[in-house]
């Protein structure tokens, strides 16, 4: 009897199918995870490249201007910082958007930048005489589509304004050179008014224009020249922090009857002067006094004097306050600071509302520091952070968003870049 055998069919068992499916799922998930990580790294690299590009442009410009800054040893103010909202001078613009006042100071100086205007505008141009230009920096807001644009969809950024050398020579420098102890002048006296300058962006042909350089309005449909879109050099900048490094101009030791540095610092010891917010100002002195602070200790070590300044005697011999430092027991404050205004001379600095000419014995009426270097830190949002911020502006129908949301965006999407710049003209 013949028995017919059924052919055996090749196939997979249920267990084999389940195992192979699990392996395939693991492989797919691994590939997806790798691809996701790769895309995340790529997006972060693109964001970092974008912020680095913005930072490099602004920091390079700042380095060119600071390294060629002019600080003449003639007792006059050649560089100045004004904090938005300051009441020490009139006409100061207010705080912009969600920024803190101390994060977007207005910086004014004189220098000879390599990219300064070289030619008069229009046909038949001639070379401009001189090389010293008035320069300013500030942070503002502008529309990415036009200027000034709508109140929403605004991006923060750095504005750098150059006044050509000839108009600087005819208007700005004479004003500074007219400064006296009785009638002091500073760069703010020039920048706060309407001035003549070359506008190479004028249509149909470049020419001269007279316009307010800095005014108190921050939402004007016709912005002042320092907020003109032609001066916009870096976008998504939400903070510009400055630290001024200087050395003491007082000798560590001095003959009887003359001022000396009570901290007996070495001549090249650098000391920072920092811009802080008014709420962070912990000074025990009135804002109108300012001055030079040091911490002393009694000879017996029992008590600290937290504010032991040098004294200024206009009609007599300057004196060192008692108790005097006792060497090993001496302590020094970590930094000096200002919160609304800083006027910088070649050998001294005047913080806030400190007068140049005191009328009675008081604190030493200036910070006895010679500016040697400036440390600039920029905080820049990534494109993703800028997009999220503009989205919140649209939702709130306002260029100012809730403070907590703004802080979160800066914390998550902000990148910080710092550069230490030496002031070569002042021995930095």
C-alpha positions as CSV (number, residue, x, y, z in Angstrom):
1,X,0.0,0.0,0.0
2,X,1.5,3.3,-1.1
3,X,1.4,6.1,1.4
4,X,1.3,9.7,-0.1
5,X,3.4,12.1,1.9
6,X,2.3,15.7,2.1
7,X,5.0,18.2,1.1
8,X,6.4,20.2,4.0
9,X,5.7,24.0,3.6
10,X,8.6,26.3,4.7
11,X,7.4,29.2,7.1
12,X,7.9,31.0,10.4
13,X,6.5,30.1,13.6
14,X,4.6,32.7,15.7
15,X,7.6,32.9,18.1
16,X,10.0,33.6,15.2
17,X,7.7,36.3,13.8
18,X,7.5,38.0,17.3
19,X,11.2,37.8,17.8
20,X,12.0,39.2,14.3
21,X,9.4,42.0,14.8
22,X,10.9,42.9,18.1
23,X,14.4,43.1,16.6
24,X,13.1,45.2,13.7
25,X,11.4,47.6,16.1
26,X,14.6,47.9,18.1
27,X,16.6,48.7,15.0
28,X,14.0,51.2,13.7
29,X,13.9,53.0,17.1
30,X,17.7,53.1,17.3
31,X,17.8,54.6,13.8
32,X,15.1,57.1,14.7
33,X,16.9,58.0,17.9
34,X,20.2,58.5,16.1
35,X,18.5,60.6,13.4
36,X,16.7,62.6,16.1
37,X,19.9,63.3,18.0
38,X,21.7,64.1,14.8
39,X,19.0,66.6,13.8
40,X,19.0,68.1,17.4
41,X,22.8,68.5,17.3
42,X,22.5,70.0,13.8
43,X,19.8,72.5,14.9
44,X,21.9,73.5,17.9
45,X,25.0,73.9,15.7
46,X,23.0,76.1,13.3
47,X,21.6,78.1,16.2
48,X,25.1,78.5,17.7
49,X,26.5,79.5,14.3
50,X,23.8,82.1,13.9
51,X,24.4,83.7,17.3
52,X,28.1,83.5,16.9
53,X,27.8,85.4,13.6
54,X,25.8,88.1,15.3
55,X,28.1,88.3,18.3
56,X,31.2,88.4,16.1
57,X,30.0,91.4,14.1
58,X,29.0,93.4,17.2
59,X,32.1,92.5,19.3
60,X,34.5,93.2,16.4
61,X,33.0,96.6,16.0
62,X,33.2,97.3,19.7
63,X,36.8,96.1,19.7
64,X,37.8,98.4,16.9
65,X,36.1,101.4,18.6
66,X,37.4,100.7,22.1
67,X,40.9,100.0,21.0
68,X,41.1,103.3,19.2
69,X,39.1,105.3,21.7
70,X,40.4,108.7,22.5
71,X,40.9,109.6,26.2
72,X,43.0,112.8,26.4
73,X,44.6,113.7,29.7
74,X,43.1,117.2,29.8
75,X,40.6,116.8,32.6
76,X,37.6,116.4,30.2
77,X,35.1,113.6,29.7
78,X,35.7,111.6,26.5
79,X,33.6,108.6,27.1
80,X,30.2,108.2,28.8
81,X,27.6,105.6,29.7
82,X,24.0,106.5,30.3
83,X,21.5,104.0,31.6
84,X,18.0,104.2,30.1
85,X,15.5,105.8,32.5
86,X,18.3,107.8,34.3
87,X,17.2,111.0,35.9
88,X,20.7,112.4,36.3
89,X,20.4,114.1,32.9
90,X,17.4,115.2,30.9
91,X,16.0,113.6,27.7
92,X,17.2,110.1,28.5
93,X,15.1,107.4,26.7
94,X,13.1,104.9,28.8
95,X,13.6,101.2,29.1
96,X,12.9,99.2,26.0
97,X,10.5,96.3,26.0
98,X,11.3,93.6,28.5
99,X,14.9,94.6,28.9
100,X,16.4,95.6,32.2
101,X,17.8,99.1,32.3
102,X,21.3,97.8,33.2
103,X,21.3,95.4,30.3
104,X,21.1,98.0,27.5
105,X,23.2,101.1,28.4
106,X,23.8,103.9,25.9
107,X,27.5,104.1,25.2
108,X,29.1,107.2,23.7
109,X,32.8,107.7,22.9
110,X,35.3,109.2,20.4
111,X,37.6,107.0,18.3
112,X,39.2,106.4,14.9
113,X,37.5,103.2,13.7
114,X,38.9,101.6,10.5
115,X,35.5,101.6,8.9
116,X,34.9,105.3,9.4
117,X,33.4,107.4,6.4
118,X,36.2,108.4,4.1
119,X,34.4,110.5,1.4
120,X,31.9,113.3,1.2
121,X,28.5,112.2,-0.2
122,X,27.2,112.7,-3.8
123,X,29.0,113.4,-7.0
124,X,32.4,115.0,-7.1
125,X,33.2,113.5,-3.7
126,X,36.3,114.6,-1.8
127,X,38.2,112.9,1.0
128,X,37.0,113.7,4.5
129,X,39.6,115.4,6.7
130,X,40.5,113.9,10.1
131,X,40.0,110.5,11.6
132,X,38.3,111.0,15.0
133,X,34.6,110.2,14.9
134,X,31.8,110.4,17.5
135,X,30.5,106.9,18.1
136,X,27.5,105.5,20.0
137,X,26.0,102.1,20.8
138,X,22.6,101.2,22.1
139,X,20.1,98.3,22.0
140,X,16.7,98.9,20.5
141,X,13.8,97.1,18.8
142,X,12.9,97.0,15.2
143,X,10.6,95.1,12.9
144,X,12.3,92.4,10.8
145,X,10.3,93.7,7.8
146,X,10.6,97.4,7.9
147,X,11.5,100.2,10.4
148,X,10.1,100.9,12.8
149,X,7.3,98.6,11.8
150,X,4.4,97.5,13.9
151,X,4.5,97.4,17.7
152,X,4.4,93.6,17.5
153,X,6.9,91.3,15.7
154,X,9.8,93.3,17.1
155,X,13.4,91.9,17.4
156,X,16.0,93.3,19.7
157,X,19.4,94.3,18.4
158,X,22.5,96.5,18.6
159,X,22.6,99.9,16.9
160,X,26.0,101.5,16.2
161,X,26.1,105.1,15.0
162,X,29.2,106.8,13.4
163,X,29.3,110.5,12.9
164,X,31.8,111.5,10.1
165,X,35.1,113.1,11.1
166,X,34.3,116.5,9.7
167,X,31.0,117.0,11.5
168,X,32.6,115.5,14.7
169,X,35.4,118.1,14.4
170,X,33.0,121.0,13.8
171,X,30.3,120.2,16.4
172,X,31.2,117.4,18.9
173,X,34.9,118.2,19.7
174,X,34.4,121.9,20.3
175,X,31.6,121.1,22.7
176,X,33.8,118.7,24.7
177,X,36.8,121.1,24.6
178,X,34.6,123.9,26.0
179,X,34.0,121.9,29.2
180,X,35.1,123.5,32.5
181,X,34.8,122.5,36.1
182,X,32.0,125.2,36.5
183,X,30.2,124.2,33.3
184,X,31.1,120.6,32.6
185,X,30.3,119.0,29.2
186,X,30.2,115.4,28.2
187,X,29.4,113.3,25.1
188,X,25.7,113.2,26.2
189,X,25.5,117.0,25.6
190,X,26.3,116.3,21.9
191,X,24.3,113.1,21.4
192,X,21.1,114.4,23.1
193,X,20.6,117.1,20.5
194,X,19.9,117.5,16.8
195,X,23.1,117.4,14.8
196,X,24.3,117.4,11.2
197,X,25.8,114.2,9.7
198,X,26.3,112.4,6.5
199,X,23.6,109.9,5.5
200,X,24.8,107.6,2.8
201,X,21.5,105.9,2.6
202,X,19.5,109.0,1.4
203,X,17.6,108.6,-1.8
204,X,18.0,109.4,-4.6
205,X,21.6,110.4,-3.7
206,X,23.5,110.4,-0.4
207,X,23.8,113.8,1.4
208,X,23.9,115.7,4.6
209,X,21.0,115.5,7.1
210,X,20.1,117.1,10.4
211,X,18.2,115.0,12.8
212,X,17.9,114.2,16.5
213,X,20.6,111.7,17.4
214,X,19.0,110.4,20.6
215,X,15.6,111.4,21.9
216,X,13.3,110.2,24.7
217,X,10.8,108.6,22.3
218,X,11.3,104.9,21.7
219,X,8.2,104.3,19.5
220,X,8.4,107.2,17.1
221,X,7.4,106.5,13.5
222,X,10.4,108.7,12.5
223,X,13.1,107.3,14.8
224,X,16.1,109.3,15.9
225,X,19.3,108.7,13.9
226,X,20.8,106.2,16.5
227,X,17.7,104.0,16.0
228,X,17.7,104.2,12.2
229,X,17.7,100.8,10.5
230,X,20.9,101.8,8.6
231,X,22.8,101.6,12.0
232,X,21.5,98.2,12.9
233,X,24.5,95.8,13.2
234,X,23.4,92.7,15.2
235,X,19.9,91.2,15.8
236,X,18.4,89.2,18.7
237,X,20.8,90.9,21.3
238,X,18.9,91.1,24.6
239,X,21.7,92.3,26.8
240,X,24.9,94.2,26.6
241,X,26.8,94.2,29.9
242,X,29.9,96.3,30.4
243,X,32.7,96.1,33.0
244,X,35.3,98.8,33.1
245,X,38.7,97.8,34.3
246,X,41.0,100.4,35.6
247,X,44.1,101.0,37.7
248,X,44.4,103.4,40.6
249,X,45.9,106.8,39.7
250,X,46.8,107.5,43.3
251,X,50.2,106.4,44.5
252,X,50.5,103.6,47.1
253,X,52.6,105.9,49.2
254,X,52.7,109.6,49.2
255,X,54.4,112.5,51.0
256,X,52.7,114.2,53.9
257,X,49.7,116.2,52.9
258,X,49.0,114.5,49.6
259,X,46.4,111.8,48.8
260,X,47.5,108.2,48.5
261,X,45.7,105.0,47.7
262,X,44.5,103.7,51.1
263,X,44.6,100.1,49.8
264,X,48.2,100.4,48.8
265,X,47.6,98.5,45.6
266,X,50.3,97.8,43.1
267,X,50.3,100.3,40.2
268,X,49.1,97.8,37.7
269,X,46.4,96.1,39.8
270,X,43.1,96.1,37.9
271,X,39.9,97.0,39.6
272,X,36.4,96.6,38.0
273,X,33.7,99.2,37.8
274,X,30.4,97.5,37.2
275,X,27.0,98.7,36.1
276,X,24.2,97.4,38.4
277,X,20.5,98.0,38.6
278,X,19.2,100.5,41.1
279,X,17.5,97.7,43.1
280,X,21.0,96.1,43.4
281,X,22.6,99.3,44.7
282,X,23.7,98.5,48.2
283,X,25.8,101.5,48.8
284,X,25.5,103.1,52.2
285,X,26.1,106.5,50.6
286,X,23.6,108.8,48.9
287,X,23.5,108.4,45.2
288,X,24.6,112.1,44.9
289,X,27.9,111.3,46.7
290,X,29.3,108.3,45.0
291,X,33.0,108.2,45.5
292,X,35.8,105.9,46.3
293,X,35.0,103.1,48.7
294,X,37.4,100.8,50.7
295,X,36.9,98.6,53.7
296,X,39.2,99.2,56.7
297,X,39.7,97.3,60.0
298,X,40.6,98.8,63.3
299,X,44.1,98.1,64.6
300,X,42.6,95.9,67.4
301,X,40.6,93.9,64.8
302,X,37.4,94.5,66.8
303,X,35.3,96.4,64.3
304,X,35.0,96.8,60.5
305,X,34.3,100.1,58.9
306,X,32.4,99.3,55.7
307,X,32.6,102.8,54.1
308,X,35.9,104.4,54.9
309,X,36.5,106.8,52.0
310,X,39.3,109.3,51.3
311,X,38.4,112.8,52.2
312,X,38.5,115.8,50.0
313,X,39.4,119.2,51.5
314,X,39.1,122.0,48.9
315,X,40.6,124.7,51.1
316,X,43.1,122.6,53.1
317,X,45.3,119.6,53.2
318,X,43.6,116.3,52.0
319,X,43.6,113.9,54.9
320,X,43.3,110.1,55.3
321,X,40.4,109.2,57.6
322,X,41.1,107.4,60.8
323,X,41.5,104.6,61.4
324,X,44.2,104.0,58.8
325,X,44.8,100.6,57.3
326,X,47.0,98.3,59.4
327,X,48.4,96.1,56.6
328,X,47.5,92.5,57.2
329,X,44.0,93.5,58.4
330,X,43.1,95.4,55.3
331,X,40.2,94.3,53.2
332,X,38.9,95.7,49.9
333,X,35.5,95.8,48.3
334,X,35.2,93.4,45.4
335,X,34.2,96.1,43.0
336,X,32.9,99.7,42.5
337,X,29.7,100.3,40.7
338,X,27.3,102.9,39.2
339,X,23.6,102.6,38.4
340,X,22.6,105.5,36.2
341,X,25.6,107.2,34.6
342,X,29.4,107.0,34.3
343,X,31.6,109.8,32.9
344,X,35.1,108.6,32.0
345,X,38.2,110.8,32.0
346,X,41.7,109.6,31.2
347,X,42.6,109.3,34.9
348,X,39.3,109.2,36.8
349,X,35.6,108.3,36.6
350,X,32.5,110.1,37.9
351,X,29.7,107.7,38.8
352,X,26.0,108.7,38.7
353,X,25.2,112.3,39.8
354,X,28.6,112.9,41.5
355,X,29.5,116.6,40.9
356,X,32.9,117.5,39.3
357,X,33.4,120.4,41.7
358,X,32.3,119.8,45.3
359,X,31.7,122.9,47.4
360,X,32.4,121.5,50.8
361,X,34.6,118.7,52.3
362,X,33.1,115.4,51.3
363,X,34.0,112.1,49.8
364,X,36.7,112.0,47.3
365,X,34.7,113.3,44.3
366,X,35.6,110.7,41.8
367,X,36.8,107.1,41.3
368,X,40.6,107.5,40.9
369,X,40.8,104.9,38.1
370,X,42.5,105.1,34.8
371,X,40.6,103.0,32.2
372,X,42.7,100.2,30.8
373,X,40.2,97.7,29.4
374,X,36.5,97.0,28.9
375,X,34.9,93.6,29.2
376,X,31.8,93.4,27.0
377,X,29.3,90.5,27.3
378,X,26.4,90.1,24.8
379,X,23.4,87.8,25.3
380,X,21.9,86.7,22.0
381,X,18.8,84.7,21.3
382,X,18.9,81.8,18.9
383,X,16.6,81.9,15.9
384,X,14.2,79.5,17.7
385,X,14.1,81.7,20.7
386,X,13.6,84.8,18.6
387,X,10.7,83.1,16.8
388,X,9.1,82.1,20.1
389,X,9.4,85.6,21.4
390,X,7.8,87.1,18.3
391,X,5.0,84.6,18.6
392,X,4.3,85.7,22.2
393,X,4.3,89.3,21.0
394,X,1.6,88.5,18.5
395,X,-0.5,86.6,21.1
396,X,-0.2,89.6,23.5
397,X,-0.6,92.1,20.7
398,X,2.3,94.0,22.3
399,X,6.1,94.2,21.9
400,X,6.4,93.6,25.7
401,X,5.6,90.0,26.8
402,X,5.0,88.7,30.4
403,X,8.3,89.0,32.3
404,X,8.3,85.4,33.4
405,X,8.0,84.2,29.7
406,X,10.8,86.5,28.6
407,X,13.1,85.3,31.3
408,X,12.3,81.7,30.4
409,X,13.1,82.3,26.7
410,X,16.4,84.1,27.5
411,X,17.3,81.2,29.9
412,X,16.5,78.5,27.4
413,X,17.6,80.1,24.1
414,X,20.1,82.8,25.1
415,X,23.8,82.4,24.3
416,X,26.5,84.6,26.0
417,X,29.6,85.9,24.4
418,X,32.3,87.9,26.1
419,X,35.4,89.8,24.9
420,X,38.0,91.6,26.9
421,X,39.1,94.7,25.0
422,X,42.2,96.8,25.9
423,X,42.0,100.6,25.6
424,X,45.3,101.1,23.9
425,X,45.3,104.9,23.9
426,X,45.1,105.0,27.7
427,X,47.9,102.5,28.3
428,X,45.7,99.4,28.3
